[in-house]
Amino acid sequence: MDEKINLRAIERYSDEFSEKMIETWFATRESITGQEILEFSEIKQINLFVIYELFRTWKLESEKNRSPYFDYDAPEVREAAEALMNALSNHIRVDRANFTPLLRKATYNTLLLTIDPYDFFADLIENHAELVPSEFADHLKYVRINKAPLQRLLEKLHERQVTSISGNEAFALLDSILEEVNFTPEDVDEYLASFSRVLPVSIESFYEKREEPQPRAEPEQANHYQWQPVKSTVNDQLSQEPRPMVADQFMRITSIKESLTINQKFMFTKVLFHGDFELFSRAIEDLDRQDHLQGALRYLEKNYEEWDRDSEEFHEFMDLLSKRFGTQ
């Protein structure tokens, strides 16, 4: 939990990597075809994500252009639409300006899936209010790295014979799957070596650099998060002069939501929010909107007085809160 992936570092590297690849390709060419996209990078996952994004975008645009005067679900129309898609897939041609954002996104997602699959899984679920198995299956056709948990999730959806599932339910289901399959991410060294042949990189460059804790002038007092009861402790906090907290030892964070790791999301959801991911997400957003620590403490007192203040999860959550607000 001490090390956290720096998503901005992944984004910066993805942009630089993509630019080098694009400069090389388009130095002598005006466009790139579908077959050439499949062979564009030696990292096949990048190529597949580009193709996926092409077809996903085409599908969204087709849905937007539907007219209310025609039956698009008629068998003949669906057959014609499928034939058109097959024809288009054999005649892909993308110029530099349009290929650039596709490659950047594909590179970013490939890196995230490779070095931080848990956040990739979370993003995949959080970006959907509802998860539709048929659409999810289409996406998985283009995933090659760290696929096992997502494949198992699709199997469970088929077993339940559901046509859709809420993001909250999908998140809880994936949590149980990660425990069930004892998921271990694939070794990143081979993939990073492939990236480095274009633009040198090390795994350390994707982790946040934290400041070393400074020695305290006085012995640290007993853990001030062990409050019994909540109300009296909150009042006690508000009545005291500001004192050093955990946040003083580290860089302050500007958003709890943006600082959470996928492991923390799973852990907090399961232990503190009774497995309800929507409840967890709403609480994080409410806390991030608070102006100071006192307001955040009042919010927790009002809504989560039942939390076990001896649990590891509680203390880790409160450490994040103190880094967010410090001694304000």
N, C-alpha and C positions, 0 to 999 in steps of 0.2 A: 504493500500500500504506500510505502514511502516514495517510490518512484512513479512518476506519472508521465504518460506520453504527451508530448507537446504537439498538438494538432496543427498549430501554425507553422512549426518546423516542417512537418510533413507537407503542408500546403506549399511552403516556399520551395522545398526541394522538388516537388511535383512540377511546379511551374518552370523551374530551371531545367529539369530533366526533359520536359516536354519541348521546351524551346530549342534545346540542342538537337533533339530528334527531328523536329520540324525543319530547322535550318538545313540539316543534312538532306532530308528528303526533298524539300521543295526548292533546293538550290538548282535542280535541273528538271523539275516537273511542275506542271500547273495544277494537278489534282491527284487524288488517290482513289483507287477502285476498291470494291468490296474484297476481292481476292487479295489485293495488296495490303489491305488493312489486316487481314488474317495472318499475314507474314511480316507485318511492319516491325514489331519488336520481338526479340527472342523471348521476352516474358509474355507467354501466351495469354495470361490473364488480362493483361492490358488490352490486347487486341480484342478479346471476347467482350470486355466491358464497353469498348467503343462500339462494337456491332450491336450490343444490347441497347445502348443509349440511342443509336440510330433508329432501331425498330420501335423502341418505347416512344420516342418523340413522334415518329410517323403515326403510331396508333393514337396518341393524344390529339394530334392535329386532325386526324380523321374523325375522331369522336366530336371535336368542336365544330366540324363542318357539316354535321348531320342536319338534314332538313326535316322539319316536322311533317312534311307532306309525303314522305316515302317510308315504306316498311323495310328498314335495314336488317330486320331479323328474318325476313323471308328466306327460305333455303336457297333460292336462285341467287339472291343478292349476296348472301354470305359466301356462296360458292364463287361468285364473281370477285368479291373482295379478296378472298384467299388466293385466287388466280392472279389478281393484280399484285398482291404482296410477293408472291413467288417470282413474278416477272421483275418487280422492282429490286428484289434481293440479288438478281443476276445483273443488274445495271446500276449499281451504286457508284457514284462519282462525287467526291467531295473536294472543294477547293481549300486552300490554306486557311482562309479566314474562318470558315465553318468547322474545319477539322481541329483547329487549335483548342477551343473549349472542350470538345469531346475528348481529346487526348489528355488534357489536364485533369478532367474529372475521372477518367479511367485510371490514370496513373495514381491519383490520390486514393481512390478506392482500393486499388491493388495494394498499395503500401499499407493502408489501414487494415485491410484483410490479412495481410502478411504479418505485420508486427504488432497489431492490436486488434485481433479478431473480435474480442468482446465488444469493443466500441462499434465495430462494423455491424455486428449482430443487433446491437441496441439501436443504431441509426436506422437500420433496415426496418425494424419494427416501429420505432417512434415516428417514422415518416408516414405511417399509415394509421388513420383512425380505425380502419378495419382491414384485416388481412384476408384477402380472397385466395383460397388455395390454388385455383387455376392460374391466377396471375403470379402467385408466388412460385409455382412450378415453372412458369415461363422464365422467371428471373434465375432460378437455380440452374437452368440449362447452361447458363453462361458463367457459373461459378466453378472454379477448379481447386482453389486453395482453401483449406480449413472448412470443408463443406459438410463434414459429418453431422454436426449438431443441427444445421439447417435442413439437411436431408431427413433427419429423424423427426424434426418438427413437422415437415410436410407429411411424413408417414402417419404421424399421430392425428393430423387434421383429416386425412383420408379415413383413418380408422373410426373417427368420430362422425364421419359423413356430414361435415358441416360445409355450408356454402360460403360462410364468412365467420370471422372471429375478431373480437375487439383487440386493440393493441394491448390493453391491460391483460387480457386472458393469454394472448400470445406470449407476452413477456414472462408471465408466471409459468407457462408451459415450457418455454425455453430454459428457464431457470432449473426446472426439475430435470430436463434433458441433459443439461451440462453436468449435473450430478450423476445422472444415470449412466451416461457413456464415459464418465471420467475423462472429459475432453482435455487433451494436451495439444496446444498449437504446434503446427509444423515448424521445423527448424528454419530460421530465417537466413542463415548464412549463405545458402545457395542462391536465394533470391537477391540478397543484397550484393552478392558478387556480380550478378547479372546487371543490376542497376549501376554498379560501380564501373562497369566497362563503358558506360556512357558518361556518367558523372560520379566521381568517387564519393562514397558515403559510408558511414559507420553507424551501427545501431545506437551508439551513445549520443549521436547528434540529434536523435529524435526524443530524447528524454529531457525534461525540464531540469535546469540547474538551480538547485536550492542553496540558500545561504546556510553556512554552518551555524549551529546554535551558539550563542554567546554565553560565557559563564555568568551565572547570577550572582549578584552582590550578596544576597541573603539566601539562606536555605528556603527552598520552595515550600509553601504551606501545603497542608493536606489538600487533596484534590477538591477543588471548589465546585465540581459538578455533582458531588454526592449530596444532593439536596433533599431534605426530609422535613416537612413536606415541601412541595414545589412552591406554594404561595409564599410561605414564610421566607424561603431562600431567595426568591425573586425580590421580595421587599428588602431583604437584607442586602442584596446586590445593589439595589437602587439607592440605598441610604449611605453606602460607603463611598469613599473617594476612589477614583479609578486606580487600579493596581495592575501590575504586569500580568499578562496572560500568555497563553501559548502562542498567540499571534505575534507577540513581540520577538519571538525567536526565528520567525520565518518571514518570507515575503508575504505581504498582504495579498488577498485575492479580491477581485472585484465582483465575482459572481460565484455563488455556490453551485449553481446549475452547470456552469462551464468548467468547473474544477472537479466535478465528480468523475471517478473512474467507473467503468462498467461493473467492476467487482463491488464497488460501493453502492451502485444503484441496485444491484441484486440483493446485497446484504441488508441495506436499509429498508428496502421494500418488504423483504421477507420478515425481518425481525421487528422493526419499529412500526411498519404500516400494514401489518397483517396480510402481506401478500398483495395488497392493492396498489398497483403501479400508478393508477390515475390519482389516487389519494396522495401518494408520495410526490408525484410531479406537481400537483397543486400546492402542497405545503412548501416545496422548494421555491416555487415562484412567489408565493406569499412572503416567505422569509427574505428573499432577495429584494423585495420591494420595501422592506423596512428601512427606516432612516438611521437607526442606531441599535446597539446591542440590547438596550432596555426594551425597545419595542419587540425585538425578536424573542426575548425571554418571556414577555407578556403573552405573545402569540402561542408559545409552547405551553405555558401555564394553562391557558384557556382551552387548548385543543388536545394536549397530549400529556395530561397529568399522570396517566397510568404507566408511562414508560418506566422500565426497570433501570434505575440509575447506577446499578452495579454492573451492567452488561458492557461488554467490549464495544458493541455497536453504538450504544448511547454515548460513550466517551469519544469515539471516533467522530460521531456526528457533531458533538459539541466542539471538538477541535476545529472542525470546518467552520462552524459558526463563529468561533473566536477569531479565526483567520479572516473571516469576511468583515467583521465589525471591530475587532481589536478592543481597545479601551475607550471607544467613543462614549 
